[in-house]
Amino acid sequence: MDKHELLESLKGGLIVSCQIEKHAPCWHEDMVELMARSAIWGGACGLRLNGIDNIKKIRGITELPIIGLVKVFSDETEIFMTPTMKEVAEVIEAGADIVAVDGTDRMIQGRRGYDLIPEIKKTFPDTVIFADVRDEEDALASLALGADIVAPTFYRFKKDAKSSDLADWEMFAKMCACCKDKGKVMMEGKVWTPDDAIRAFHYGAHSVVIGSAITRPHLIMRRFYDHVNGYPEKRSLFY
Ligand SMILES: CC(=O)N[C@H](C=O)[C@@H](O)[C@H](O)[C@H](O)COP(=O)(O)O
């Protein structure tokens, strides 16, 4: 599949982000594979996977498009999504068709997050670039630099984010409108229900990426708990 065919295969479809953190109560070494198999069984058009071993393993069981990433956390920068060319190369070598990177103007090693995009495009011209952004400005900048896909994955990291629990639909609608002739806009982040996914398509999403609502039972429980108990504690933005 060339880039165009790959993007077409994702049109109107649901991508499942199959990720589990080592500190999660349901962590198990086979969890990502079981989640991926379940997502495929249920009709996913693609998968989003964190970590080289997971990408290699799941590449062995499916030909569906894989969005690959590696999270590297550091005290020196807020940027953690596949932060340098080293991780980009590893993700592609492991078998990902699409690489997810930071598409924000935050700084890392003296450059902006999205400054990696032209370098990826030059070094790996056949790889689809998925920029995780906070808002329309990041999205337009990432597309101008050569990203193929943008999604508001990081909207809740904005200083004035309206919620850490819900999508910002007004912003997403604006993002779809201003980016529609420049690249693909996908919805990602806090898609909790089928109606949320339908709403994203209504605004113009090319595909919808769903994570926690399908794959993190402890966060599903937390959500019930928070709703019933009036959000008693401030929760981490990371998981
Ligand atoms: C912010 C961040 O690191 N997001 C990660 C991106 O790969 C994943 O942990 C999320 O699960 C994914 O974005 C899907 O979002 P949600 O789990 O809300 O459906």
The ligand as an SDF file (V2000), in Angstrom:
LIG
                    3D

 19 18  0  0  0  0  0  0  0  0999 V2000
   -1.8160   11.9360   25.8790 C   0  0  0  0  0  0  0  0  0  0  0  0
   -1.2410   10.5930   25.5300 C   0  0  0  0  0  0  0  0  0  0  0  0
   -0.1690   10.2640   25.9530 O   0  0  0  0  0  0  0  0  0  0  0  0
   -1.9890    9.8220   24.7340 N   0  0  0  0  0  0  0  0  0  0  0  0
   -1.5450    8.5160   24.3480 C   0  0  0  0  0  0  0  0  0  0  0  0
   -1.1820    8.4990   22.9450 C   0  0  0  0  0  0  0  0  0  0  0  0
   -0.7030    7.5810   22.3710 O   0  0  0  0  0  0  0  0  0  0  0  0
   -2.4360    7.3910   24.8180 C   0  0  0  0  0  0  0  0  0  0  0  0
   -2.0990    7.1390   26.1580 O   0  0  0  0  0  0  0  0  0  0  0  0
   -3.9750    7.5820   24.7290 C   0  0  0  0  0  0  0  0  0  0  0  0
   -4.5880    6.4260   25.2100 O   0  0  0  0  0  0  0  0  0  0  0  0
   -4.4680    7.8290   23.3080 C   0  0  0  0  0  0  0  0  0  0  0  0
   -4.0940    9.1200   22.9050 O   0  0  0  0  0  0  0  0  0  0  0  0
   -5.9830    7.7040   23.1500 C   0  0  0  0  0  0  0  0  0  0  0  0
   -6.6180    8.6120   23.9950 O   0  0  0  0  0  0  0  0  0  0  0  0
   -7.7320    8.1400   25.0370 P   0  0  0  0  0  0  0  0  0  0  0  0
   -7.0920    7.0940   25.9010 O   0  0  0  0  0  0  0  0  0  0  0  0
   -8.1380    9.3810   25.7910 O   0  0  0  0  0  0  0  0  0  0  0  0
   -8.8690    7.5650   24.2160 O   0  0  0  0  0  0  0  0  0  0  0  0
  1  2  1  0
  2  3  2  0
  2  4  1  0
  4  5  1  0
  5  6  1  0
  5  8  1  0
  6  7  2  0
  8  9  1  0
  8 10  1  0
 10 11  1  0
 10 12  1  0
 12 13  1  0
 12 14  1  0
 14 15  1  0
 15 16  1  0
 16 17  2  0
 16 18  1  0
 16 19  1  0
M  END
$$$$
